[in-house]
Amino acid sequence: MTKLALGGVLQASPIALGCMRMAALDESSADKVVHTALENGIDFFDHADIYGGGRSEELFGQVLKNNPGLREKIVLQSKCGICKGFYDASKEHILEAADGILKRLGVEYLDTLLLHRPDALMEPEEVAEAFETLHRTGKVRYFGVSNENAGQIELLQQAVPQKLIINQLQFSMAHTGLVDEGINVNVHSDHAVMRDGSVLNYCRLHGISVQAWSPFQYGMFEGVFMGSDKYPKLNEEIRKTAEAHGVTDSAIAVAWILRHPAKIQTIIGSMNPERIADIAKAADVKLSRQEWYGLYLAAGNPLP
């Protein structure tokens, strides 16, 4: 699996394993999931302090403990900032959260730490102080954000000395906001509405890697479009394309994201080893323009 240079500085697989659902596994199953991912070229693992109330990180940490030397073979990311009923990007919270993450994972450092959601009360200078402390003490190598628009990133970056290298955003065949307004420039339609400050172009211009979360979801956790009777044309097109490339439908859903020239890293969340292996094959599939647009149209999106 050919690596991506996240933010131009961090080498990692184009497909990442999101560990939100790992909390439901036992140690043996978690170990198998991690090793299946690695055996299939996936070396990037995405966490957040809220996943499973911290249990996902604890379980992953046990896998690392049981496999000496494994930490050096992977890229490890976590996120912080979501609290019960509010968001918190204060210096105090970031530092406390980072220490908790490191303790649960049983590691000395994270490769990347992201702010999980935009905090309306964020003070960029506080975040900068927290990031500087974590970087200086060797606890975090690189930093990024999640679900932020262009203006929010710009505001934060002017205070933070370290380059923000990642922005994690929702993107899938059935959640296409990142590309809709670019396709429908100068068109009077809902698809032409700019809802994110053209964040995809902003990230490309500033060398910030986009990570796509929920690549199989439509809406915001409304459901999975794969096999859904709400998307019959899309599923028919996915099936036809999958057969043409000799891979599963899920692999095509990921290949569609990977085809974009922004080199978007895709985060999958399956804890099924067989499915992980099948999806990993997406890295070897390059869809044609006709196939990519055919899937875009089948999802109900218009071309002007």
PASEBA-1860 file (N, C-alpha, C; in nm, 3 decimals):
! residues 304
1> MTKLALGG> 0.085/-0.119/0.000/0.000/0.000/0.000/0.089/0.125/0.000 ~ 0.077/0.206/-0.103/0.158/0.327/-0.114/0.121/0.427/-0.006 ~ 0.221/0.483/0.062/0.197/0.573/0.173/0.161/0.714/0.125 ~ 0.092/0.785/0.214/0.066/0.928/0.196/0.161/1.005/0.286 ~ 0.190/1.129/0.247/0.267/1.217/0.333/0.168/1.315/0.396 ~ 0.115/1.281/0.511/0.016/1.366/0.576/0.078/1.500/0.613 ~ 0.016/1.607/0.566/0.071/1.739/0.590/0.208/1.757/0.530 ~ 0.248/1.665/0.442/0.379/1.670/0.381/0.492/1.621/0.470
9> VLQASPIA> 0.457/1.574/0.592/0.564/1.540/0.687/0.550/1.403/0.753 ~ 0.431/1.345/0.753/0.409/1.221/0.828/0.364/1.111/0.733 ~ 0.448/1.010/0.714/0.417/0.900/0.624/0.318/0.803/0.689 ~ 0.211/0.772/0.616/0.109/0.682/0.670/0.028/0.621/0.557 ~ -0.043/0.514/0.587/-0.126/0.447/0.488/-0.244/0.536/0.449 ~ -0.291/0.527/0.324/-0.405/0.609/0.280/-0.537/0.567/0.343 ~ -0.540/0.448/0.398/-0.657/0.401/0.472/-0.616/0.389/0.618 ~ -0.699/0.444/0.707/-0.672/0.439/0.851/-0.781/0.357/0.918
17> LGCMRMAA> -0.748/0.299/1.031/-0.848/0.226/1.108/-0.895/0.311/1.224 ~ -1.023/0.347/1.222/-1.082/0.420/1.332/-1.123/0.323/1.442 ~ -1.087/0.355/1.565/-1.104/0.259/1.674/-1.222/0.291/1.766 ~ -1.320/0.365/1.716/-1.435/0.402/1.799/-1.508/0.279/1.854 ~ -1.520/0.174/1.773/-1.596/0.056/1.814/-1.512/-0.049/1.885 ~ -1.385/-0.023/1.906/-1.298/-0.123/1.967/-1.338/-0.155/2.110 ~ -1.405/-0.062/2.176/-1.444/-0.083/2.316/-1.532/-0.206/2.335 ~ -1.600/-0.249/2.229/-1.690/-0.364/2.239/-1.617/-0.498/2.227
25> LDESSADK> -1.488/-0.496/2.197/-1.411/-0.619/2.176/-1.344/-0.667/2.304 ~ -1.299/-0.793/2.303/-1.211/-0.841/2.409/-1.067/-0.826/2.359 ~ -0.970/-0.855/2.445/-0.829/-0.834/2.409/-0.786/-0.914/2.288 ~ -0.830/-1.040/2.282/-0.791/-1.126/2.171/-0.845/-1.074/2.038 ~ -0.970/-1.031/2.039/-1.031/-0.979/1.917/-0.965/-0.848/1.875 ~ -0.935/-0.763/1.972/-0.869/-0.636/1.941/-0.731/-0.660/1.881 ~ -0.660/-0.758/1.935/-0.528/-0.792/1.884/-0.538/-0.838/1.738 ~ -0.639/-0.919/1.708/-0.656/-0.970/1.572/-0.690/-0.857/1.476
33> VVHTALEN> -0.773/-0.763/1.520/-0.810/-0.648/1.436/-0.686/-0.565/1.401 ~ -0.606/-0.535/1.502/-0.486/-0.453/1.480/-0.389/-0.521/1.384 ~ -0.366/-0.651/1.406/-0.271/-0.722/1.321/-0.324/-0.745/1.180 ~ -0.456/-0.763/1.167/-0.514/-0.775/1.034/-0.494/-0.646/0.955 ~ -0.516/-0.535/1.023/-0.494/-0.405/0.958/-0.350/-0.393/0.910 ~ -0.255/-0.424/0.996/-0.114/-0.413/0.960/-0.076/-0.508/0.847 ~ -0.128/-0.628/0.852/-0.098/-0.728/0.748/-0.150/-0.684/0.612 ~ -0.250/-0.595/0.612/-0.307/-0.548/0.487/-0.265/-0.406/0.453
41> GIDFFDHA> -0.158/-0.359/0.516/-0.098/-0.232/0.479/-0.150/-0.110/0.553 ~ -0.241/-0.130/0.647/-0.297/-0.018/0.724/-0.215/0.000/0.851 ~ -0.145/0.113/0.861/-0.059/0.136/0.978/-0.102/0.257/1.061 ~ -0.212/0.321/1.024/-0.259/0.442/1.094/-0.383/0.407/1.176 ~ -0.380/0.441/1.306/-0.491/0.409/1.395/-0.543/0.536/1.462 ~ -0.672/0.559/1.447/-0.736/0.682/1.492/-0.821/0.658/1.616 ~ -0.794/0.734/1.720/-0.868/0.725/1.846/-0.928/0.861/1.883 ~ -1.005/0.863/1.989/-1.051/0.986/2.055/-1.077/0.950/2.200
49> DIYGGGRS> -1.056/1.048/2.287/-1.071/1.018/2.431/-1.214/0.978/2.469 ~ -1.312/1.013/2.385/-1.451/0.980/2.418/-1.495/0.843/2.365 ~ -1.415/0.780/2.282/-1.456/0.651/2.226/-1.465/0.544/2.335 ~ -1.587/0.497/2.354/-1.608/0.396/2.458/-1.577/0.448/2.596 ~ -1.588/0.581/2.615/-1.556/0.639/2.745/-1.410/0.618/2.783 ~ -1.322/0.604/2.683/-1.180/0.580/2.709/-1.142/0.434/2.697 ~ -1.241/0.346/2.692/-1.214/0.202/2.688/-1.144/0.160/2.559 ~ -1.176/0.224/2.448/-1.111/0.189/2.322/-0.960/0.211/2.332
57> EELFGQVL> -0.919/0.321/2.390/-0.776/0.349/2.407/-0.713/0.250/2.505 ~ -0.783/0.219/2.611/-0.730/0.123/2.709/-0.705/-0.013/2.645 ~ -0.801/-0.058/2.566/-0.788/-0.189/2.501/-0.676/-0.189/2.398 ~ -0.666/-0.081/2.322/-0.558/-0.068/2.225/-0.424/-0.067/2.299 ~ -0.421/0.001/2.411/-0.299/0.006/2.491/-0.257/-0.132/2.538 ~ -0.354/-0.217/2.567/-0.323/-0.353/2.609/-0.263/-0.433/2.494 ~ -0.315/-0.408/2.375/-0.259/-0.474/2.256/-0.112/-0.434/2.239 ~ -0.085/-0.305/2.255/0.054/-0.257/2.245/0.142/-0.320/2.352
65> KNNPGLRE> 0.089/-0.330/2.472/0.165/-0.388/2.584/0.197/-0.534/2.558 ~ 0.103/-0.605/2.497/0.123/-0.748/2.471/0.211/-0.775/2.349 ~ 0.242/-0.669/2.273/0.322/-0.685/2.152/0.438/-0.585/2.152 ~ 0.545/-0.613/2.226/0.660/-0.522/2.231/0.713/-0.489/2.092 ~ 0.739/-0.362/2.068/0.791/-0.320/1.939/0.684/-0.276/1.842 ~ 0.556/-0.303/1.875/0.448/-0.269/1.784/0.430/-0.118/1.771 ~ 0.451/-0.045/1.880/0.431/0.100/1.877/0.514/0.167/1.767 ~ 0.635/0.119/1.745/0.723/0.181/1.647/0.681/0.150/1.503
73> KIVLQSKC> 0.587/0.057/1.485/0.544/0.018/1.351/0.416/0.088/1.307 ~ 0.358/0.168/1.396/0.229/0.228/1.365/0.232/0.380/1.379 ~ 0.130/0.443/1.323/0.108/0.586/1.342/-0.017/0.598/1.429 ~ -0.004/0.669/1.540/-0.109/0.672/1.642/-0.164/0.813/1.659 ~ -0.295/0.824/1.645/-0.363/0.953/1.656/-0.477/0.945/1.755 ~ -0.498/1.056/1.827/-0.618/1.066/1.910/-0.670/1.210/1.904 ~ -0.789/1.227/1.959/-0.856/1.357/1.953/-0.912/1.391/2.091 ~ -0.928/1.520/2.116/-0.984/1.563/2.244/-1.065/1.691/2.224
81> GICKGFYD> -1.147/1.724/2.321/-1.222/1.849/2.316/-1.372/1.834/2.331 ~ -1.425/1.711/2.315/-1.567/1.689/2.333/-1.594/1.647/2.477 ~ -1.675/1.726/2.545/-1.714/1.695/2.682/-1.866/1.675/2.685 ~ -1.919/1.632/2.795/-2.062/1.606/2.804/-2.138/1.739/2.806 ~ -2.200/1.771/2.692/-2.281/1.892/2.683/-2.208/2.016/2.640 ~ -2.079/2.007/2.613/-2.004/2.124/2.567/-1.872/2.080/2.504 ~ -1.808/2.175/2.436/-1.675/2.152/2.379/-1.573/2.234/2.457 ~ -1.451/2.185/2.466/-1.351/2.251/2.548/-1.214/2.247/2.481
89> ASKEHILE> -1.170/2.362/2.432/-1.037/2.374/2.372/-0.947/2.461/2.458 ~ -0.973/2.461/2.589/-0.889/2.539/2.680/-0.755/2.470/2.699 ~ -0.655/2.547/2.737/-0.523/2.493/2.761/-0.528/2.384/2.867 ~ -0.598/2.411/2.976/-0.606/2.315/3.086/-0.665/2.182/3.039 ~ -0.774/2.191/2.962/-0.839/2.067/2.920/-0.752/1.989/2.821 ~ -0.692/2.058/2.725/-0.609/1.989/2.625/-0.495/1.914/2.693 ~ -0.427/1.980/2.786/-0.315/1.916/2.855/-0.361/1.797/2.939 ~ -0.472/1.815/3.009/-0.525/1.706/3.092/-0.571/1.589/3.005
97> AADGILKR> -0.639/1.621/2.895/-0.689/1.517/2.805/-0.574/1.440/2.741 ~ -0.470/1.511/2.699/-0.356/1.445/2.636/-0.288/1.349/2.732 ~ -0.272/1.389/2.856/-0.210/1.300/2.955/-0.297/1.176/2.978 ~ -0.429/1.195/2.979/-0.519/1.082/2.996/-0.510/0.986/2.878 ~ -0.502/1.041/2.758/-0.490/0.958/2.637/-0.362/0.875/2.642 ~ -0.251/0.940/2.673/-0.123/0.870/2.679/-0.124/0.759/2.785 ~ -0.186/0.787/2.897/-0.193/0.688/3.004/-0.276/0.567/2.963 ~ -0.391/0.593/2.901/-0.477/0.482/2.859/-0.411/0.398/2.750
105> LGVEYLDT> -0.343/0.464/2.657/-0.275/0.391/2.550/-0.145/0.327/2.597 ~ -0.093/0.375/2.709/0.032/0.320/2.760/0.152/0.355/2.675 ~ 0.149/0.475/2.616/0.259/0.518/2.528/0.317/0.650/2.578 ~ 0.434/0.683/2.528/0.500/0.806/2.569/0.463/0.925/2.481 ~ 0.416/0.895/2.359/0.385/1.006/2.268/0.277/0.965/2.169 ~ 0.209/1.066/2.115/0.117/1.050/2.003/0.183/1.105/1.878 ~ 0.155/1.044/1.765/0.205/1.102/1.640/0.124/1.227/1.606 ~ -0.008/1.219/1.626/-0.093/1.337/1.601/-0.201/1.349/1.707
113> LLLHRPDA> -0.231/1.472/1.743/-0.342/1.504/1.833/-0.429/1.608/1.763 ~ -0.559/1.581/1.755/-0.652/1.673/1.690/-0.751/1.729/1.791 ~ -0.793/1.853/1.767/-0.907/1.907/1.838/-1.031/1.846/1.772 ~ -1.117/1.785/1.851/-1.223/1.700/1.796/-1.338/1.778/1.733 ~ -1.379/1.888/1.790/-1.486/1.972/1.737/-1.452/2.119/1.763 ~ -1.499/2.210/1.679/-1.473/2.352/1.703/-1.539/2.399/1.833 ~ -1.462/2.463/1.916/-1.513/2.521/2.041/-1.539/2.670/2.015 ~ -1.665/2.712/2.025/-1.700/2.852/1.998/-1.629/2.948/2.092
121> LMEPEEVA> -1.585/2.899/2.207/-1.517/2.983/2.306/-1.365/2.966/2.300 ~ -1.316/2.904/2.195/-1.173/2.880/2.181/-1.093/3.010/2.179 ~ -0.985/3.013/2.254/-0.889/3.123/2.249/-0.761/3.067/2.186 ~ -0.730/3.105/2.064/-0.617/3.047/1.991/-0.486/3.048/2.069 ~ -0.462/3.154/2.145/-0.337/3.162/2.221/-0.328/3.054/2.328 ~ -0.443/3.017/2.386/-0.445/2.908/2.485/-0.412/2.775/2.419 ~ -0.472/2.752/2.304/-0.445/2.628/2.231/-0.297/2.622/2.195 ~ -0.243/2.736/2.150/-0.101/2.742/2.112/-0.012/2.707/2.230
129> EAFETLHR> -0.045/2.756/2.348/0.034/2.726/2.468/0.028/2.577/2.500 ~ -0.090/2.519/2.487/-0.105/2.376/2.515/-0.026/2.293/2.415 ~ -0.039/2.326/2.287/0.032/2.252/2.183/0.184/2.266/2.201 ~ 0.229/2.385/2.235/0.373/2.407/2.253/0.426/2.323/2.369 ~ 0.350/2.315/2.477/0.391/2.233/2.592/0.398/2.086/2.554 ~ 0.297/2.037/2.483/0.294/1.896/2.445/0.405/1.864/2.345 ~ 0.435/1.958/2.257/0.542/1.936/2.159/0.679/1.941/2.224 ~ 0.699/2.039/2.310/0.829/2.057/2.376/0.863/1.939/2.466
137> TGKVRYFG> 0.763/1.882/2.531/0.785/1.769/2.622/0.785/1.635/2.551 ~ 0.768/1.636/2.418/0.775/1.513/2.342/0.651/1.427/2.348 ~ 0.541/1.483/2.397/0.420/1.403/2.411/0.338/1.393/2.282 ~ 0.354/1.494/2.196/0.283/1.495/2.067/0.376/1.547/1.959 ~ 0.381/1.472/1.847/0.469/1.513/1.736/0.404/1.619/1.647 ~ 0.278/1.595/1.609/0.209/1.685/1.516/0.066/1.710/1.564 ~ 0.008/1.820/1.511/-0.125/1.860/1.555/-0.218/1.885/1.437 ~ -0.348/1.880/1.467/-0.446/1.908/1.364/-0.580/1.939/1.426
145> VSNENAGQ> -0.681/1.942/1.341/-0.817/1.974/1.386/-0.914/1.875/1.322 ~ -1.037/1.887/1.363/-1.141/1.801/1.309/-1.268/1.883/1.294 ~ -1.332/1.871/1.179/-1.460/1.938/1.154/-1.451/2.091/1.159 ~ -1.340/2.146/1.113/-1.324/2.291/1.113/-1.324/2.346/0.971 ~ -1.375/2.469/0.956/-1.376/2.532/0.825/-1.247/2.613/0.804 ~ -1.236/2.673/0.687/-1.113/2.743/0.651/-1.080/2.858/0.746 ~ -1.181/2.936/0.780/-1.157/3.050/0.869/-1.115/3.008/1.008 ~ -1.174/2.902/1.059/-1.137/2.853/1.192/-0.993/2.805/1.195
153> IELLQQAV> -0.953/2.734/1.091/-0.815/2.686/1.084/-0.718/2.804/1.074 ~ -0.752/2.901/0.991/-0.667/3.019/0.974/-0.651/3.095/1.106 ~ -0.760/3.109/1.179/-0.756/3.179/1.308/-0.665/3.106/1.406 ~ -0.675/2.974/1.408/-0.593/2.896/1.500/-0.447/2.895/1.458 ~ -0.424/2.879/1.328/-0.286/2.868/1.280/-0.204/2.995/1.303 ~ -0.271/3.111/1.302/-0.195/3.234/1.324/-0.137/3.244/1.464 ~ -0.188/3.162/1.556/-0.136/3.161/1.692/-0.046/3.041/1.721 ~ -0.072/2.930/1.654/0.001/2.806/1.680/0.129/2.800/1.597
161> PQKLIINQ> 0.245/2.785/1.659/0.371/2.782/1.584/0.390/2.656/1.501 ~ 0.334/2.545/1.548/0.344/2.420/1.472/0.241/2.420/1.358 ~ 0.281/2.369/1.243/0.188/2.359/1.132/0.077/2.259/1.164 ~ -0.047/2.298/1.141/-0.159/2.206/1.156/-0.162/2.119/1.031 ~ -0.147/1.988/1.048/-0.126/1.903/0.930/-0.249/1.823/0.888 ~ -0.354/1.821/0.972/-0.470/1.737/0.942/-0.600/1.811/0.974 ~ -0.701/1.790/0.891/-0.838/1.831/0.922/-0.927/1.711/0.891 ~ -0.993/1.661/0.993/-1.078/1.542/0.978/-1.222/1.588/0.951
169> LQFSMAHT> -1.277/1.544/0.837/-1.408/1.590/0.791/-1.492/1.474/0.742 ~ -1.623/1.488/0.752/-1.711/1.383/0.701/-1.720/1.392/0.549 ~ -1.704/1.277/0.484/-1.709/1.273/0.338/-1.739/1.131/0.293 ~ -1.834/1.118/0.204/-1.867/0.987/0.146/-1.946/1.010/0.019 ~ -1.977/0.903/-0.053/-2.058/0.914/-0.174/-2.193/0.978/-0.145 ~ -2.244/0.960/-0.025/-2.375/1.013/0.010/-2.366/1.132/0.104 ~ -2.246/1.186/0.119/-2.224/1.307/0.200/-2.114/1.386/0.130 ~ -2.154/1.455/0.023/-2.058/1.509/-0.073/-2.036/1.659/-0.065
177> GLVDEGIN> -2.068/1.718/0.048/-2.057/1.863/0.061/-1.921/1.920/0.029 ~ -1.815/1.843/0.051/-1.680/1.893/0.025/-1.657/1.926/-0.123 ~ -1.730/1.858/-0.210/-1.707/1.880/-0.354/-1.827/1.942/-0.426 ~ -1.943/1.943/-0.364/-2.064/1.990/-0.433/-2.053/2.133/-0.483 ~ -2.014/2.225/-0.395/-2.015/2.366/-0.436/-1.910/2.395/-0.542 ~ -1.802/2.316/-0.542/-1.701/2.334/-0.645/-1.748/2.289/-0.782 ~ -1.833/2.186/-0.783/-1.888/2.137/-0.909/-1.998/2.230/-0.959 ~ -2.066/2.299/-0.867/-2.182/2.380/-0.904/-2.157/2.530/-0.891
185> VNVHSDHA> -2.036/2.574/-0.922/-2.003/2.716/-0.918/-2.094/2.794/-1.014 ~ -2.143/2.908/-0.967/-2.224/2.998/-1.049/-2.358/2.935/-1.090 ~ -2.406/2.843/-1.006/-2.533/2.776/-1.032/-2.628/2.804/-0.917 ~ -2.752/2.835/-0.949/-2.851/2.863/-0.845/-2.919/2.733/-0.802 ~ -2.855/2.663/-0.707/-2.911/2.538/-0.656/-2.856/2.514/-0.517 ~ -2.918/2.424/-0.445/-2.874/2.393/-0.310/-2.732/2.337/-0.309 ~ -2.695/2.265/-0.415/-2.561/2.208/-0.422/-2.453/2.314/-0.440 ~ -2.493/2.434/-0.479/-2.396/2.542/-0.501/-2.366/2.621/-0.374
193> VMRDGSVL> -2.442/2.594/-0.267/-2.424/2.668/-0.142/-2.293/2.628/-0.075 ~ -2.211/2.728/-0.041/-2.085/2.703/0.027/-2.109/2.699/0.177 ~ -2.095/2.583/0.236/-2.124/2.566/0.379/-1.999/2.555/0.466 ~ -1.883/2.544/0.403/-1.762/2.519/0.482/-1.644/2.609/0.447 ~ -1.672/2.720/0.377/-1.563/2.811/0.342/-1.466/2.750/0.242 ~ -1.519/2.660/0.156/-1.435/2.592/0.057/-1.314/2.526/0.124 ~ -1.343/2.453/0.231/-1.236/2.400/0.315/-1.148/2.299/0.243 ~ -1.202/2.225/0.149/-1.118/2.128/0.078/-1.009/2.198/-0.002
201> NYCRLHGI> -1.047/2.303/-0.075/-0.947/2.380/-0.149/-0.849/2.448/-0.055 ~ -0.900/2.499/0.056/-0.813/2.564/0.154/-0.706/2.466/0.204 ~ -0.748/2.347/0.239/-0.654/2.247/0.291/-0.551/2.209/0.185 ~ -0.593/2.197/0.060/-0.499/2.164/-0.046/-0.398/2.276/-0.066 ~ -0.444/2.400/-0.061/-0.355/2.514/-0.080/-0.253/2.529/0.032 ~ -0.290/2.482/0.153/-0.203/2.501/0.269/-0.136/2.372/0.316 ~ -0.142/2.269/0.234/-0.072/2.145/0.268/-0.127/2.075/0.388 ~ -0.258/2.085/0.411/-0.324/2.019/0.523/-0.396/1.895/0.469
209> SVQAWSPF> -0.366/1.780/0.523/-0.429/1.658/0.476/-0.569/1.643/0.534 ~ -0.663/1.606/0.448/-0.800/1.580/0.491/-0.814/1.431/0.522 ~ -0.875/1.402/0.635/-0.912/1.266/0.671/-1.064/1.255/0.661 ~ -1.113/1.158/0.586/-1.257/1.141/0.570/-1.310/1.042/0.673 ~ -1.406/1.091/0.755/-1.468/0.998/0.851/-1.607/0.958/0.802 ~ -1.653/0.844/0.852/-1.783/0.786/0.812/-1.797/0.773/0.660 ~ -1.708/0.698/0.595/-1.712/0.685/0.449/-1.830/0.602/0.397 ~ -1.906/0.539/0.488/-2.021/0.459/0.445/-2.154/0.517/0.494
217> QYGMFEGV> -2.149/0.635/0.554/-2.268/0.695/0.614/-2.330/0.801/0.524 ~ -2.460/0.821/0.539/-2.527/0.938/0.481/-2.578/1.022/0.596 ~ -2.592/1.153/0.571/-2.631/1.240/0.682/-2.524/1.236/0.790 ~ -2.561/1.277/0.909/-2.469/1.269/1.022/-2.516/1.156/1.113 ~ -2.460/1.037/1.089/-2.497/0.916/1.162/-2.644/0.878/1.141 ~ -2.701/0.914/1.026/-2.839/0.876/0.997/-2.849/0.731/0.952 ~ -2.742/0.680/0.897/-2.743/0.542/0.853/-2.636/0.516/0.748 ~ -2.622/0.390/0.713/-2.525/0.348/0.612/-2.594/0.339/0.477
225> FMGSDKYP> -2.535/0.400/0.375/-2.597/0.396/0.242/-2.575/0.262/0.172 ~ -2.474/0.188/0.215/-2.447/0.057/0.155/-2.565/-0.036/0.181 ~ -2.630/-0.082/0.076/-2.742/-0.173/0.090/-2.871/-0.108/0.133 ~ -2.871/0.024/0.146/-2.991/0.094/0.192/-3.092/0.111/0.079 ~ -3.221/0.090/0.112/-3.325/0.109/0.009/-3.346/0.257/-0.023 ~ -3.279/0.346/0.049/-3.285/0.488/0.017/-3.193/0.524/-0.100 ~ -3.101/0.434/-0.131/-3.003/0.461/-0.237/-2.995/0.343/-0.334 ~ -3.106/0.307/-0.397/-3.103/0.191/-0.489/-3.012/0.212/-0.610
233> KLNEEIRK> -3.016/0.331/-0.672/-2.933/0.356/-0.790/-2.785/0.356/-0.754 ~ -2.753/0.414/-0.639/-2.614/0.418/-0.596/-2.561/0.277/-0.570 ~ -2.639/0.197/-0.501/-2.594/0.061/-0.470/-2.580/-0.024/-0.596 ~ -2.666/0.000/-0.693/-2.655/-0.071/-0.820/-2.526/-0.032/-0.892 ~ -2.495/0.097/-0.891/-2.373/0.146/-0.955/-2.248/0.097/-0.882 ~ -2.254/0.096/-0.750/-2.142/0.046/-0.669/-2.117/-0.101/-0.702 ~ -2.224/-0.179/-0.706/-2.212/-0.323/-0.734/-2.150/-0.348/-0.871 ~ -2.196/-0.273/-0.970/-2.143/-0.287/-1.106/-1.995/-0.251/-1.110
241> TAEAHGVT> -1.957/-0.145/-1.041/-1.818/-0.100/-1.040/-1.730/-0.198/-0.963 ~ -1.783/-0.251/-0.853/-1.709/-0.349/-0.774/-1.679/-0.475/-0.855 ~ -1.778/-0.520/-0.930/-1.759/-0.638/-1.015/-1.653/-0.613/-1.121 ~ -1.653/-0.493/-1.176/-1.555/-0.459/-1.280/-1.412/-0.460/-1.227 ~ -1.396/-0.427/-1.099/-1.262/-0.419/-1.040/-1.228/-0.540/-0.954 ~ -1.321/-0.632/-0.937/-1.295/-0.753/-0.861/-1.277/-0.730/-0.713 ~ -1.350/-0.633/-0.658/-1.341/-0.604/-0.515/-1.482/-0.596/-0.456 ~ -1.493/-0.574/-0.327/-1.623/-0.564/-0.262/-1.683/-0.424/-0.280
249> DSAIAVAW> -1.811/-0.415/-0.252/-1.880/-0.286/-0.260/-1.815/-0.184/-0.165 ~ -1.779/-0.229/-0.047/-1.719/-0.138/0.052/-1.585/-0.083/0.002 ~ -1.510/-0.165/-0.069/-1.382/-0.119/-0.123/-1.404/-0.009/-0.226 ~ -1.512/-0.019/-0.304/-1.541/0.084/-0.404/-1.578/0.215/-0.335 ~ -1.653/0.207/-0.225/-1.691/0.328/-0.152/-1.567/0.402/-0.102 ~ -1.466/0.327/-0.061/-1.341/0.388/-0.016/-1.257/0.434/-0.135 ~ -1.252/0.354/-0.240/-1.176/0.391/-0.359/-1.227/0.521/-0.420 ~ -1.358/0.545/-0.408/-1.416/0.669/-0.460/-1.355/0.791/-0.388
257> ILRHPAKI> -1.335/0.780/-0.259/-1.274/0.889/-0.182/-1.125/0.901/-0.217 ~ -1.057/0.788/-0.223/-0.914/0.789/-0.251/-0.882/0.843/-0.391 ~ -0.978/0.836/-0.482/-0.956/0.882/-0.619/-0.939/1.034/-0.628 ~ -0.990/1.106/-0.531/-0.982/1.252/-0.537/-0.836/1.295/-0.529 ~ -0.793/1.391/-0.612/-0.652/1.433/-0.614/-0.604/1.502/-0.487 ~ -0.693/1.532/-0.394/-0.649/1.590/-0.267/-0.576/1.488/-0.180 ~ -0.575/1.361/-0.223/-0.509/1.253/-0.146/-0.569/1.246/-0.004 ~ -0.699/1.226/-0.002/-0.773/1.220/0.124/-0.752/1.084/0.192
265> QTIIGSMN> -0.706/1.087/0.314/-0.693/0.963/0.391/-0.832/0.923/0.441 ~ -0.868/0.796/0.423/-1.002/0.750/0.458/-0.998/0.666/0.584 ~ -1.084/0.701/0.679/-1.090/0.630/0.807/-1.206/0.533/0.806 ~ -1.175/0.404/0.815/-1.279/0.303/0.824/-1.293/0.260/0.970 ~ -1.413/0.214/1.007/-1.435/0.183/1.147/-1.471/0.039/1.176 ~ -1.454/-0.049/1.079/-1.492/-0.189/1.098/-1.400/-0.258/1.199 ~ -1.458/-0.343/1.280/-1.383/-0.427/1.371/-1.390/-0.573/1.326 ~ -1.429/-0.594/1.201/-1.437/-0.727/1.141/-1.311/-0.750/1.058
273> PERIADIA> -1.224/-0.842/1.099/-1.097/-0.863/1.028/-1.114/-0.891/0.878 ~ -1.213/-0.974/0.843/-1.234/-1.006/0.702/-1.273/-0.881/0.622 ~ -1.358/-0.800/0.681/-1.402/-0.678/0.612/-1.286/-0.578/0.600 ~ -1.205/-0.569/0.703/-1.088/-0.481/0.698/-0.998/-0.520/0.581 ~ -0.973/-0.650/0.567/-0.888/-0.700/0.459/-0.949/-0.669/0.323 ~ -1.081/-0.683/0.312/-1.149/-0.654/0.185/-1.142/-0.505/0.151 ~ -1.166/-0.421/0.249/-1.165/-0.276/0.225/-1.025/-0.227/0.189 ~ -0.923/-0.290/0.247/-0.785/-0.249/0.221/-0.750/-0.258/0.072
281> KAADVKLS> -0.820/-0.344/0.000/-0.795/-0.359/-0.145/-0.830/-0.231/-0.221 ~ -0.905/-0.141/-0.159/-0.941/-0.014/-0.224/-0.818/0.066/-0.263 ~ -0.709/0.050/-0.189/-0.587/0.125/-0.216/-0.527/0.089/-0.352 ~ -0.564/-0.026/-0.405/-0.510/-0.069/-0.535/-0.607/-0.042/-0.650 ~ -0.720/0.021/-0.620/-0.821/0.051/-0.722/-0.813/0.200/-0.758 ~ -0.801/0.228/-0.887/-0.809/0.367/-0.932/-0.927/0.380/-1.026 ~ -1.030/0.447/-0.981/-1.149/0.465/-1.062/-1.122/0.564/-1.176 ~ -1.185/0.539/-1.290/-1.177/0.634/-1.400/-1.264/0.755/-1.367
289> RQEWYGLY> -1.246/0.861/-1.440/-1.333/0.979/-1.422/-1.479/0.941/-1.444 ~ -1.503/0.861/-1.548/-1.640/0.821/-1.579/-1.701/0.742/-1.464 ~ -1.623/0.653/-1.404/-1.672/0.574/-1.290/-1.698/0.664/-1.170 ~ -1.605/0.757/-1.144/-1.620/0.845/-1.027/-1.746/0.930/-1.040 ~ -1.763/0.993/-1.155/-1.881/1.076/-1.175/-2.009/0.992/-1.183 ~ -1.998/0.871/-1.234/-2.115/0.784/-1.239/-2.167/0.753/-1.099 ~ -2.077/0.731/-1.007/-2.115/0.706/-0.867/-2.171/0.832/-0.802 ~ -2.110/0.946/-0.832/-2.156/1.074/-0.780/-2.300/1.102/-0.824
297> LAAGNPLP> -2.329/1.078/-0.952/-2.463/1.101/-1.005/-2.562/1.000/-0.947 ~ -2.518/0.876/-0.931/-2.607/0.771/-0.881/-2.650/0.798/-0.737 ~ -2.571/0.876/-0.666/-2.607/0.911/-0.528/-2.712/1.021/-0.522 ~ -2.752/1.071/-0.640/-2.857/1.174/-0.645/-2.804/1.314/-0.661 ~ -2.675/1.326/-0.691/-2.615/1.458/-0.710/-2.625/1.501/-0.856 ~ -2.653/1.629/-0.882/-2.665/1.677/-1.020/-2.533/1.729/-1.075 ~ -2.520/1.729/-1.205/-2.414/1.802/-1.272/-2.481/1.918/-1.348 ~ -2.431/2.039/-1.335/-2.494/2.153/-1.403/-2.476/2.144/-1.555
END
